[in-house]
Amino acid sequence: MIQRIQSVLLLLAGLVNIALLWVPFWKYTDKEFTEQINALGAKVLGQATSDQTVQSFTDNPVHLAVLLLTLAVSAFLSVIILQFNNRMLQMRMCTIGIILLMAQTALLGFFTAQGPLLIDTTEPGAPQLGLAFPIIALILTYIAGRRIKADEEMVRSADRIR
């Protein structure tokens, strides 16, 4: 049984971040094609036909960086949960997790600023739900870090009373 709310928050942050693999974070639309990009690859769908083209994440180095950073940050957030015995280390790891999530958000911004991968269009893209996932994970990690700090202060004040 999980007794600390920060463990639940960190678990949710890891799950929300790993969901970026399947949920599109950017979409480009042309007259005849729509391109959706997620961390696993880019998918082009034909508007009038049922044509579908998929580009793997290994075809683009920036896309590979997005995938690897998403997996690394999600694994790191899961490791933070296991450090419940050492709250000071857990707080430092939360800070590192927040920095990694900021880097992931910046990389997603850089990746989407490059433009569409597979279709030739000058139309600007539109952000999708997946772009908010690293930001939600960042907020959850920040709140978890604050809760860990509150636990540490509570333990220290109890030690002073004894």
C-alpha positions as CSV (number, residue, x, y, z in Angstrom):
1,M,0.0,0.0,0.0
2,I,1.3,3.4,-1.0
3,Q,1.1,5.7,2.0
4,R,2.8,8.8,0.6
5,I,1.0,11.0,-1.8
6,Q,4.3,12.0,-3.5
7,S,4.8,8.4,-4.6
8,V,1.4,8.6,-6.3
9,L,2.3,11.9,-7.9
10,L,5.6,10.6,-9.2
11,L,3.9,7.5,-10.6
12,L,1.3,9.6,-12.3
13,A,4.1,11.9,-13.7
14,G,5.9,8.8,-15.1
15,L,2.7,7.4,-16.7
16,V,1.7,10.7,-18.2
17,N,5.1,11.1,-19.6
18,I,5.3,7.6,-21.1
19,A,1.8,8.2,-22.7
20,L,3.6,10.7,-25.0
21,L,4.8,7.6,-27.0
22,W,1.3,7.0,-28.3
23,V,-0.5,10.4,-28.1
24,P,0.3,12.8,-31.0
25,F,1.9,16.1,-29.9
26,W,1.8,17.9,-33.2
27,K,-0.3,17.8,-36.4
28,Y,0.3,19.3,-39.8
29,T,-2.6,19.4,-42.3
30,D,-2.3,19.9,-46.0
31,K,-5.0,19.9,-48.7
32,E,-4.7,16.2,-49.2
33,F,-2.6,14.8,-46.3
34,T,-2.5,15.0,-42.5
35,E,0.7,14.3,-40.6
36,Q,0.6,13.4,-36.9
37,I,3.8,13.2,-34.9
38,N,4.2,11.3,-31.6
39,A,7.4,10.0,-29.9
40,L,7.3,6.7,-31.7
41,G,7.2,8.2,-35.2
42,A,5.3,10.3,-37.8
43,K,2.2,9.1,-39.5
44,V,0.7,10.6,-42.7
45,L,-2.9,9.9,-43.5
46,G,-4.5,10.7,-46.8
47,Q,-7.6,12.9,-46.6
48,A,-9.5,11.5,-49.6
49,T,-8.0,8.0,-49.7
50,S,-7.0,5.5,-47.1
51,D,-3.3,5.9,-47.8
52,Q,-1.1,5.7,-44.8
53,T,2.6,6.3,-44.5
54,V,4.6,5.8,-41.3
55,Q,8.1,7.1,-40.6
56,S,9.9,5.3,-37.8
57,F,11.6,7.2,-35.0
58,T,15.0,5.9,-36.2
59,D,14.8,7.8,-39.5
60,N,15.3,11.2,-37.9
61,P,17.9,11.8,-35.2
62,V,15.9,14.5,-33.5
63,H,12.9,12.1,-33.3
64,L,15.2,9.5,-31.8
65,A,16.3,12.0,-29.2
66,V,12.7,12.7,-28.3
67,L,12.0,9.0,-27.9
68,L,15.1,8.3,-25.8
69,L,14.6,11.4,-23.6
70,T,10.9,10.4,-23.1
71,L,11.9,6.9,-22.0
72,A,14.8,8.1,-19.8
73,V,12.7,10.7,-18.0
74,S,9.9,8.2,-17.4
75,A,12.3,5.6,-16.0
76,F,14.0,8.3,-13.9
77,L,10.7,9.4,-12.4
78,S,10.0,5.7,-11.5
79,V,13.4,5.4,-9.8
80,I,12.7,8.5,-7.7
81,I,9.8,6.6,-6.1
82,L,12.1,3.9,-4.9
83,Q,14.3,6.4,-2.9
84,F,11.6,6.9,-0.2
85,N,14.1,6.0,2.6
86,N,16.4,8.9,1.7
87,R,14.3,12.1,1.4
88,M,17.2,14.4,0.7
89,L,18.3,12.3,-2.2
90,Q,14.7,12.1,-3.4
91,M,14.4,15.9,-3.3
92,R,17.6,16.3,-5.4
93,M,16.4,13.7,-7.8
94,C,13.0,15.5,-8.2
95,T,15.0,18.6,-9.1
96,I,16.9,16.7,-11.7
97,G,13.6,15.2,-13.0
98,I,12.2,18.7,-13.3
99,I,15.3,19.8,-15.3
100,L,15.0,16.8,-17.6
101,L,11.3,17.5,-18.1
102,M,12.1,21.1,-19.1
103,A,14.7,19.8,-21.5
104,Q,12.1,17.3,-23.0
105,T,9.6,20.2,-23.4
106,A,12.3,22.3,-25.1
107,L,13.2,19.4,-27.4
108,L,9.6,18.9,-28.4
109,G,9.4,22.7,-29.1
110,F,12.5,22.5,-31.3
111,F,11.2,19.3,-33.0
112,T,7.9,20.9,-33.9
113,A,9.5,24.1,-35.1
114,Q,11.4,22.1,-37.8
115,G,8.1,21.7,-39.7
116,P,6.5,18.6,-41.2
117,L,8.7,15.6,-41.8
118,L,6.9,13.7,-44.6
119,I,4.6,16.2,-46.4
120,D,5.5,19.3,-48.2
121,T,3.4,22.1,-46.9
122,T,3.9,25.7,-45.8
123,E,0.9,25.5,-43.5
124,P,1.7,25.9,-39.8
125,G,1.0,22.9,-37.6
126,A,-1.3,22.7,-34.6
127,P,-0.3,21.5,-31.2
128,Q,-2.1,18.4,-29.9
129,L,-2.9,16.9,-26.5
130,G,0.5,15.2,-26.2
131,L,2.4,18.5,-26.1
132,A,0.8,19.1,-22.7
133,F,1.9,15.8,-21.2
134,P,5.5,16.8,-20.3
135,I,4.2,20.0,-18.7
136,I,1.7,18.0,-16.7
137,A,4.4,15.6,-15.6
138,L,6.6,18.6,-14.7
139,I,3.8,20.1,-12.5
140,L,3.2,16.7,-10.8
141,T,7.0,16.3,-10.2
142,Y,7.2,19.8,-8.7
143,I,4.3,19.1,-6.4
144,A,5.8,15.8,-5.3
145,G,9.1,17.6,-4.6
146,R,7.3,20.1,-2.4
147,R,5.5,17.2,-0.5
148,I,8.9,15.5,0.0
149,K,10.3,18.7,1.4
150,A,7.3,19.1,3.8
151,D,7.8,15.5,5.0
152,E,11.5,16.2,5.7
153,E,10.6,19.4,7.6
154,M,8.0,17.5,9.6
155,V,10.6,14.8,10.5
156,R,13.2,17.4,11.5
157,S,10.7,19.3,13.7
158,A,9.7,16.0,15.4
159,D,13.4,15.3,16.1
160,R,13.8,18.7,17.7
161,I,10.9,18.0,20.1
162,R,12.5,14.8,21.3
